[in-house]
Amino acid sequence: MKIAIVGAGVLGTSLGILLRRANHEIVAISSRTLKSARAAVAAIGGGAVVSDPGTAALGADVVLLAVPDRAIPMVSIQVASGGALRREAVVAHLSGALPAGVLAGIHAAGGWQGSLHPLQSFADVETAVTTLPGSFMFLEGDAEAVDVLRSLAISLDARPVPMTSSGKALYHAAACAASNYLVTLADYATELMTRGGVPPDVALPALLPLIQGTVRNLATVGLPDALTGPIARGDVGTVRGHLAALRRAPGDLVRVYVALGRKTVEVALRKGKLDRGSADELLALFADPPA
């Protein structure tokens, strides 16, 4: 397929590299600056440097909008009104939060609108090129667009999954909880460790093997069986001790622990190892933490 990419950041560049390796033709790269477009073309090893998103669509079967969410409607209008978009070409954005319906003007210009969201985090191009193959890619939009995007995903050795436009916001909230909030949770755990007397430069390195082990357990035994710890065991006394110590700490530390604890009781009950009596004791503790 002939593909144009609008947006020369980490994701746009990484996809360009992988798509070219999969024998697709990158016809053009457009970006806010010619410098970034040239850098992307150099990394990809092909494609014309184009300043105007509308011009970038010339000759393309698929136009991928790898731009920030706030820019997608405006850029889609530029693509639709540029006069270069061929009939029945697919225009797809890469946002996890927005539905394909935000692609203004694409239907009027004769194109199909869709979205393709790789469920992965991208620190840099090198990492993204390594992690994208094998990742899940969630697709929605016009049926014609989803069919084309499914083929693209498969060519990248990714795992395409169709979804509904109405589910996009909750899907993206889940992605944020699993990725962004994991970083926040690591920061929270690091703070608790340092308040417990562990040197700040030791806290995170000490926690990382535990986090990695938990992720391996999730991959091996899944949910809810990967859950371990005092709540899963019904160890009410240990949890009471945690809460008593946290009550002496400033800020939201105890409130975060209580919110997570309540949710963990639900998971532990699903696992089937926590009896109802211990669960009720734990929930009572979380409702009225010890002073």
C-alpha positions as semicolon CSV with decimal commas, in nm:
position;residue;x (nm);y (nm);z (nm)
1;M;0,000;0,000;0,000
2;K;0,100;0,361;-0,054
3;I;0,099;0,546;0,276
4;A;0,133;0,911;0,376
5;I;0,210;1,006;0,734
6;V;0,120;1,343;0,884
7;G;0,320;1,398;1,201
8;A;0,689;1,318;1,236
9;G;0,709;1,242;1,608
10;V;0,804;0,914;1,772
11;L;0,490;0,724;1,668
12;G;0,471;0,855;1,312
13;T;0,839;0,788;1,251
14;S;0,828;0,443;1,412
15;L;0,526;0,336;1,208
16;G;0,692;0,466;0,895
17;I;1,001;0,255;0,960
18;L;0,798;-0,059;1,026
19;L;0,558;-0,006;0,736
20;R;0,847;0,037;0,493
21;R;1,008;-0,280;0,630
22;A;0,675;-0,453;0,561
23;N;0,708;-0,348;0,194
24;H;0,458;-0,064;0,200
25;E;0,554;0,251;0,012
26;I;0,585;0,567;0,219
27;V;0,491;0,834;-0,032
28;A;0,514;1,142;0,190
29;I;0,587;1,269;0,538
30;S;0,435;1,596;0,652
31;S;0,511;1,777;0,976
32;R;0,481;2,118;1,139
33;T;0,846;2,180;1,051
34;L;1,045;2,068;0,749
35;K;1,333;1,981;0,981
36;S;1,132;1,714;1,165
37;A;0,987;1,582;0,839
38;R;1,337;1,548;0,692
39;A;1,456;1,367;1,006
40;A;1,165;1,123;0,980
41;V;1,229;1,059;0,609
42;A;1,595;0,993;0,687
43;A;1,502;0,746;0,963
44;I;1,239;0,575;0,748
45;G;1,458;0,561;0,440
46;G;1,196;0,688;0,199
47;G;0,913;0,934;0,133
48;A;0,887;1,290;0,013
49;V;0,915;1,578;0,256
50;V;0,591;1,776;0,235
51;S;0,493;2,087;0,429
52;D;0,116;2,076;0,362
53;P;-0,093;1,782;0,496
54;G;-0,333;1,819;0,205
55;T;-0,054;1,774;-0,049
56;A;0,088;1,477;0,144
57;A;-0,223;1,275;0,057
58;L;-0,139;1,274;-0,315
59;G;-0,128;0,917;-0,441
60;A;-0,178;0,763;-0,097
61;D;-0,408;0,469;-0,027
62;V;-0,385;0,545;0,347
63;V;-0,316;0,872;0,528
64;L;-0,215;0,828;0,892
65;L;-0,254;1,130;1,120
66;A;0,012;1,093;1,390
67;V;-0,064;1,432;1,544
68;P;-0,180;1,540;1,893
69;D;-0,549;1,481;1,967
70;R;-0,629;1,851;1,969
71;A;-0,492;1,890;1,614
72;I;-0,676;1,596;1,453
73;P;-0,997;1,778;1,340
74;M;-0,802;2,069;1,190
75;V;-0,549;1,845;1,014
76;S;-0,825;1,623;0,876
77;I;-0,989;1,930;0,723
78;Q;-0,656;2,020;0,560
79;V;-0,628;1,667;0,418
80;A;-0,990;1,667;0,299
81;S;-0,977;2,012;0,140
82;G;-0,630;1,988;-0,014
83;G;-0,756;1,837;-0,339
84;A;-0,504;1,550;-0,331
85;L;-0,706;1,287;-0,142
86;R;-0,824;1,020;-0,384
87;R;-1,171;0,868;-0,358
88;E;-1,195;0,569;-0,123
89;A;-0,858;0,643;0,037
90;V;-0,847;0,577;0,411
91;V;-0,768;0,858;0,652
92;A;-0,700;0,732;1,003
93;H;-0,586;0,900;1,321
94;L;-0,383;0,724;1,589
95;S;-0,557;0,856;1,900
96;G;-0,675;0,618;2,168
97;A;-0,925;0,865;2,310
98;L;-1,106;1,004;2,006
99;P;-1,343;0,821;1,768
100;A;-1,294;0,822;1,393
101;G;-1,592;1,056;1,365
102;V;-1,375;1,357;1,456
103;L;-1,212;1,335;1,111
104;A;-1,395;1,631;0,964
105;G;-1,452;1,651;0,590
106;I;-1,317;1,309;0,494
107;H;-1,652;1,162;0,386
108;A;-1,735;1,474;0,184
109;A;-1,402;1,435;0,004
110;G;-1,485;1,073;-0,083
111;G;-1,256;0,904;0,169
112;W;-1,311;0,653;0,449
113;Q;-1,241;0,752;0,806
114;G;-1,094;0,529;1,074
115;S;-0,870;0,513;1,377
116;L;-0,583;0,282;1,464
117;H;-0,445;0,294;1,817
118;P;-0,142;0,086;1,917
119;L;-0,186;-0,009;2,284
120;Q;0,175;0,058;2,373
121;S;0,390;0,333;2,525
122;F;0,665;0,494;2,321
123;A;0,962;0,654;2,493
124;D;1,167;0,682;2,173
125;V;1,175;0,560;1,813
126;E;1,417;0,274;1,877
127;T;1,201;0,134;2,159
128;A;0,880;0,178;1,961
129;V;1,018;-0,008;1,659
130;T;1,100;-0,298;1,891
131;T;0,773;-0,304;2,088
132;L;0,510;-0,229;1,822
133;P;0,529;-0,573;1,654
134;G;0,326;-0,809;1,870
135;S;0,128;-0,526;2,030
136;F;-0,249;-0,502;2,012
137;M;-0,386;-0,236;1,776
138;F;-0,747;-0,127;1,828
139;L;-0,945;-0,023;1,520
140;E;-1,274;0,157;1,464
141;G;-1,446;0,368;1,203
142;D;-1,598;0,293;0,863
143;A;-1,605;-0,078;0,783
144;E;-1,400;-0,015;0,469
145;A;-1,136;0,170;0,672
146;V;-1,124;-0,098;0,942
147;D;-1,062;-0,367;0,679
148;V;-0,765;-0,175;0,539
149;L;-0,627;-0,092;0,882
150;R;-0,656;-0,457;0,988
151;S;-0,437;-0,552;0,691
152;L;-0,184;-0,286;0,785
153;A;-0,170;-0,407;1,145
154;I;-0,124;-0,769;1,040
155;S;0,158;-0,668;0,806
156;L;0,335;-0,520;1,111
157;D;0,294;-0,847;1,306
158;A;0,057;-0,659;1,537
159;R;-0,270;-0,795;1,677
160;P;-0,569;-0,599;1,538
161;V;-0,892;-0,579;1,740
162;P;-1,204;-0,398;1,614
163;M;-1,398;-0,189;1,866
164;T;-1,691;0,052;1,875
165;S;-1,665;0,428;1,862
166;S;-1,882;0,460;2,174
167;G;-1,633;0,253;2,378
168;K;-1,332;0,469;2,295
169;A;-1,331;0,687;2,609
170;L;-1,349;0,395;2,854
171;Y;-1,092;0,203;2,647
172;H;-0,852;0,495;2,674
173;A;-0,921;0,537;3,045
174;A;-0,821;0,171;3,086
175;A;-0,499;0,233;2,892
176;C;-0,416;0,531;3,114
177;A;-0,486;0,326;3,428
178;A;-0,257;0,045;3,313
179;S;0,029;0,263;3,191
180;N;0,021;0,618;3,329
181;Y;-0,121;0,524;3,668
182;L;0,134;0,246;3,704
183;V;0,402;0,516;3,701
184;T;0,202;0,713;3,959
185;L;0,164;0,400;4,171
186;A;0,540;0,340;4,155
187;D;0,592;0,700;4,269
188;Y;0,345;0,642;4,555
189;A;0,521;0,321;4,664
190;T;0,858;0,493;4,642
191;E;0,735;0,772;4,868
192;L;0,607;0,522;5,125
193;M;0,942;0,342;5,120
194;T;1,141;0,660;5,173
195;R;0,911;0,763;5,459
196;G;0,981;0,421;5,606
197;G;1,353;0,498;5,609
198;V;1,471;0,341;5,282
199;P;1,724;0,569;5,104
200;P;1,562;0,753;4,810
201;D;1,819;0,620;4,564
202;V;1,742;0,263;4,669
203;A;1,360;0,274;4,684
204;L;1,272;0,254;4,314
205;P;1,547;0,004;4,217
206;A;1,429;-0,216;4,506
207;L;1,066;-0,199;4,392
208;L;1,128;-0,262;4,022
209;P;1,196;-0,639;4,049
210;L;0,874;-0,672;4,251
211;I;0,680;-0,480;3,986
212;Q;0,836;-0,686;3,707
213;G;0,757;-1,008;3,893
214;T;0,396;-0,903;3,930
215;V;0,373;-0,829;3,558
216;R;0,514;-1,175;3,485
217;N;0,251;-1,326;3,715
218;L;-0,021;-1,138;3,527
219;A;0,114;-1,277;3,200
220;T;0,141;-1,629;3,340
221;V;-0,170;-1,681;3,555
222;G;-0,382;-1,375;3,467
223;L;-0,653;-1,207;3,671
224;P;-0,746;-1,249;3,950
225;D;-0,495;-1,525;4,031
226;A;-0,192;-1,297;4,007
227;L;-0,305;-1,114;4,322
228;T;-0,091;-1,184;4,630
229;G;-0,035;-1,005;4,961
230;P;-0,219;-0,943;5,288
231;I;-0,561;-0,859;5,142
232;A;-0,559;-1,173;4,926
233;R;-0,470;-1,371;5,242
234;G;-0,728;-1,196;5,461
235;D;-0,452;-1,069;5,690
236;V;-0,656;-0,797;5,862
237;G;-0,393;-0,725;6,128
238;T;-0,125;-0,640;5,873
239;V;-0,357;-0,404;5,689
240;R;-0,455;-0,241;6,019
241;G;-0,087;-0,178;6,087
242;H;-0,041;-0,020;5,743
243;L;-0,332;0,216;5,802
244;A;-0,214;0,314;6,151
245;A;0,127;0,409;6,008
246;L;-0,026;0,591;5,712
247;R;-0,248;0,801;5,939
248;R;0,070;0,964;6,070
249;A;0,180;1,055;5,717
250;P;0,077;1,383;5,555
251;G;-0,124;1,437;5,240
252;D;-0,334;1,185;5,050
253;L;-0,122;0,879;5,128
254;V;-0,387;0,711;5,342
255;R;-0,672;0,798;5,102
256;V;-0,488;0,644;4,809
257;Y;-0,418;0,329;5,010
258;V;-0,784;0,302;5,117
259;A;-0,915;0,347;4,761
260;L;-0,676;0,083;4,628
261;G;-0,753;-0,146;4,922
262;R;-1,127;-0,143;4,856
263;K;-1,070;-0,235;4,492
264;T;-0,822;-0,507;4,594
265;V;-1,084;-0,667;4,821
266;E;-1,305;-0,705;4,513
267;V;-1,022;-0,874;4,321
268;A;-0,941;-1,100;4,619
269;L;-1,302;-1,213;4,645
270;R;-1,300;-1,301;4,276
271;K;-0,984;-1,504;4,332
272;G;-1,180;-1,710;4,582
273;K;-0,920;-1,727;4,861
274;L;-1,060;-1,443;5,075
275;D;-1,357;-1,541;5,292
276;R;-1,655;-1,308;5,324
277;G;-1,596;-1,241;5,694
278;S;-1,238;-1,122;5,641
279;A;-1,350;-0,917;5,342
280;D;-1,609;-0,740;5,556
281;E;-1,349;-0,670;5,826
282;L;-1,116;-0,520;5,567
283;L;-1,390;-0,306;5,416
284;A;-1,484;-0,182;5,764
285;L;-1,119;-0,087;5,822
286;F;-1,111;0,105;5,493
287;A;-1,436;0,282;5,583
288;D;-1,293;0,394;5,921
289;P;-0,913;0,371;5,920
290;P;-0,750;0,356;6,266
291;A;-0,626;0,687;6,406
